[in-house]
C-alpha cells in the first residue's frame, strides 16, 4: 500500500478574511509596520511593553479589535507580529496603548522599535478558545523557555507565573518572534486521501533516501508561554574539507514537499524525508570516509538554522561520542540484497571545531544513535536521540530507502528526562545449575571420592537499573541442591535436605549486539551464598561472572538467556568430614532463561 505523502500548497484565505473590517489582516497595503533594529547585547524582557498592552486591553473596544485580529490571523496558532500589529489599521493599536498609558504615541512607537521583534498570541489552545473578549486576561512575557513568565492584568498589576503550568486565566503572550511572518502561510495537501471523486491522478513517487516514520518525545522542550514546539531534524556533515560541521538538510514544519513534518504532540507518525539517496551519494563523493549525523533541535529562532551556545553543542556531541565509542553517525550501508541506513564511526575532528552557525537560542534535543549501539530496544523504534548527559530524549524510526522508492524501516526517539534517572526492569529467571569442587578424598579411602552440592533447577528474581551501556542489578535465586556423592561411575544425591539461596550484585556492560535489536552483555560482581543443611546455616562470599543475550519480546517485555559461573570457598568446613577429605573451592556453572519487564514507558 502506498504511503500517504504530504506536500505543501499555498494557502488561499484572503477572500474569507476580507469579509469584516476588523478582521482585515494586519498591515494591508498602505499601512506602515514598525521596524525593529538589531539589539545590542542579550535580549531583554519587554516588560514595559507587556504592561502597556495589558492596560490598553482594559478598553472593551480595543479588546474586540485584538480578538478580531487574532482570530483573523492566517499564521500558525493565530499569531500576530507585534510591531506590525501596532502600525496596522493606521496605527489603531498604537493609539490605544498611548491613551491607556498616558504617553505620547511617538514614545510607544520608539520603545517598540527599540525592542527585539515580538509576536503576540495565546500559547495555550484552551485559553484561545475560552477568551471571549472580556477583561479576564493576563499579558505575559519571557525570553527563553526557562524564564519565569512575568504577567500583567488589565489594571497593570504585576504577577509571576509558574513556568511549568499555565494559570486558569487566559494568557496573551508577548514573546520573541518564532514565526516567519514574511512568507505566506502554507497548508497541507494530502495526495492520497480517502473519499473524493477518484480519478487517475497519482501521488508523486517519493525519492529514495533516509526517512523518519515515527518519533516519540517525553517532553516538548518548549515552555507553555512559547506555545507549540517547532521540532527540526538536521543532517550534519563535514563542511568542505575542514574540521567543522554544517547542516546539509533540514526537515520540519517550515519545510516543503517530502521534508515537511509537524509534531505538536509527544508522538508523531507519518513519513518525512530526512536526506535523499542522491544527497547522500553527493556528500559521500565529496567527503569520502566522513559520515553524517542526525541531529534534532527544538527551534526557537530562525527556521532550519541551528542557533545555540557552541559549548553546549560541543559538550553533547563529546559526551555521546565518548559513551558510544564514536559510533554516533550513519551512512548508506546498502548491498545488493538490502538497503538501509546504519551506524558509522564519527571523526573526532568533526566536533573539535564547530562552524559559526551554532550561536543562539535553539534547544538541543540531541544526536541520534542506533539502538544496537545504545544497547536497548523499543518496539517500533530503532534510533535513540541522546542529549546532555547522554539521556535519551527521543525515540525515532528511520526509513532506509531503495533506489526506486523509500522502504520504511527506521524511527527516532527523543525523551527528555532527569539526567540522574535510569531505566528500571524487573524479571523472573528459571535455570539449571551444576556444582563442582567442595571436597575430595585424597587417600582413596572407603568413602566417595567427591562430595559436593547436587545439580539443581533454580528460580530467581532480578531487579536492574540501566543507564546507557551500563547497568547495575540485584539478583536472588533459590534451589534445593541437596548433597551429592560421586565416584566409580556412580552419582548419589540426597535431596531430603540442603537448600541454597544466592544473592548477587552485578555490574552489566553492553559489549555487542546480534541482529537489529539483540544485545550482548557481560556481567560481573560479588555473590553471597547461603546454604542450609539440616539445622546448620552457612554463608560464603564468592564471585559471579556471566554472559547474557537479551532481545525484545513484545511491548515492555524482553527475554534473556544467561551463561554464568560462580566460585566460592568450600561449602564444607573443618570437622564436617573425615580427615582424608581435602576442602576445595566450590564452583558452579549454569544457564538461565528470563523474562523481564521494563517499568519505565520508554527505554534509555
Beta strands, then each sheet from edge to edge (+ up, - down):
strand 1: 6-10
strand 2: 80-81
strand 3: 118-121
strand 4: 137-142
strand 5: 150-153
strand 6: 158-160
strand 7: 170-176
strand 8: 186-190
strand 9: 209-217
strand 10: 231-238
strand 11: 245-252
strand 12: 267-276
strand 13: 293-298
strand 14: 329-332
strand 15: 341-344
strand 16: 363-370
strand 17: 383-386
strand 18: 392-401
strand 19: 406-407
strand 20: 412-414
strand 21: 423-441
strand 22: 450-453
strand 23: 456-467
strand 24: 470-479
strand 25: 483-487
strand 26: 490-494
strand 27: 499-514
strand 28: 518-533
strand 29: 536-554
strand 30: 557-568
strand 31: 581-598
sheet 1: 1+ 8-
sheet 2: 2+ 3- 7+ 4+ 5- 6+
sheet 3: 11+ 10- 13+ 16- 17+ 18- 9+ 12-
sheet 4: 11+ 10- 13+ 16- 17+ 18- 19+
sheet 5: 11+ 10- 13+ 16- 17+ 18- 20+
sheet 6: 14+ 15-
sheet 7: 26+ 25- 22+ 21- 23+ 24- 27+ 28- 29+ 30- 31+
end
